[in-house]
Amino acid sequence: MQSNMSIERSKAGQEAQTVRVKPKWHMTALHVVYYLIMIGFLIFYMLPFWGTVMTSFKTNSEVMTSTPITPPSVWTLEGYASAMEELGQPLLTSLMVTLFGAAGSVFLGSICAYALSKWKFKLNNVFFVALVAATYLPFQAILIPLLQTINSLDLYDNIWGLVLVHTVFGMPMCTVMMRSYYADVPDALIRQAMIDGNGMWQIYRKIVLPNTMIATITVFVFQCTSIWNEMLFALVLGGYDSKPATIALNELAGTMAAEFNVQMAGSLILALPVLVLYIFMGKYLISGQMSGAVTAS
């Protein structure tokens, strides 16, 4: 009996060895094909960016006599210098509008989300549905009354007028995004804080905000990106003194002749702050996006 069992074990071991040493050249070939396809898509995706970078370091005369993806024969910062002359003040304007507008919309959206998720009141759901509907409202539909309102407040061609607009129109989206995060805060923490004598604002400051900091950062980065790249409100409500960088970049196209090296340099300069923001805040964005994910066992 023991000899039969030992024979079966030896056969099983031989079969296991056979499985382990089975050649997998066909899997290796598939991996090579997969990697080649991914590299091809990567090159195809990055080619416009490569052309933008190469063009930005060329002289205007070389741009006209070479392809966009060809490296410059003489590397120069002429395009960046010309672009900064036009984008210097508009970049500061965009920075102020983005920071204050994002901070205001996130703050007001955070308060609304806290009230809608943890403090039930009459018409709670109706108010939330109205906010959701506001996120789908096309901005073009309210431009005329918005312009009249901004004029009546004497905020046309004013940085604070743009900040006010982005704060108000960004609040509904921030509320919708943050409400789901605040709903995940355990109600037991809220009840315990109320037993300890904390009021509504103390609970918000001591319990809700510290436990949803990743969500706040995620929504703030989203708002910064949206406001930084926004052009419609900047075009309608911003004049010469409050011209954001998106409008100044559009004006680099010129009317008679186009300096493509200056335009490409300006595009890279305009994209750099958002790129840096995503590099430093990327881990918080991933954490915020994955916090609501469900893992199946």
Beta strands, then each sheet from edge to edge (+ up, - down):
end
